[in-house]
Structure formats: structure tokens, C-alpha cells
């Protein structure tokens, strides 16, 4: 059942391919046998070699994945994206179109975080910032969390 709560957070100093793959692995580990559909934008870290290897491992895919930049699934970003988006995989990714972050529900949550905590915040250290974000997540889950309602009607914008 959708609750709108933040289940798992990953807060670190970087947002590398490894960081994203680690976050996805942590999420999968919360329910290892479940089917997962991750919604992501077109950022290159969301189509990485590391992520392909993770999904292959967790889905029990033993096929040769090839070599990054040379062959197979790992050859290019489009080939990695196609593998990760394969609807027959138990763990797969759905990629939002370029320049449409408003389709990604996590972007709505990031907007709430910015407006309620970060925009006027003053933090004396990275540790303090991290603690305040974690405290905000606890507050959000306790007080504000509810599923986001999709309200876009599809009508074109008027000039």
C-alpha cells in the first residue's frame, strides 16, 4: 500500500554511479524477493555498468554482459538503458523523458525538502546538515507523508 513515506535514504558527499547503485541495492535488500520498478531520469549514473551488473546479479541473469565501450549490453549507454528497462526483468527501470523532471515523484519530494529545510537553512557543518535532513525525513514521515496525487490533465499550456 502506498503511504508516501520515505523508506530508505542515502545521504553522502557525492552522487556517483557507485552511490546510486548502492542506494538501489539497499532498496532491493529491503525486500529481496519483490519485483521492483525504479523511476529515474536520464542521468548517466542511472544507466551505469555498475547498475547493469547489480540488476543482472539480483535477477539471476548469467549471460555474458560484454565489455563497457566494446560489446554486449555494457557497450553503450543506450544498450545499458535497454537492459535496465527490460519489462521482463524482476528489477527494472522506467526512464522519464528528458527535461520532464515533473514526471518523477521524487522530484516533488526534493522540492518539499528544499522549501521546508534547505532554502533558508544555515548549517555549520556537513554532519549538521546530514542530521537535519534525517530529522526532516522523520518529521515528514510522521506528519506530512501521504501519496502524491497526479493532477496533470494533459491540457496544453496557454500563452
Secondary structure, DSSP 8 states (H G I E B T S, - for coil): ------------S---HHHHHHHHHHHHHTTTTS-EEEEE-S-GGGG-HHHHHHHHHHTT--S---BTTTBSGGGSHHHHHHHHT-TTSSEEEEE--TT-GGG-HHHHHHHHHIIIIITT---SSHHHHHHHHHHHHHHIIIII---------------
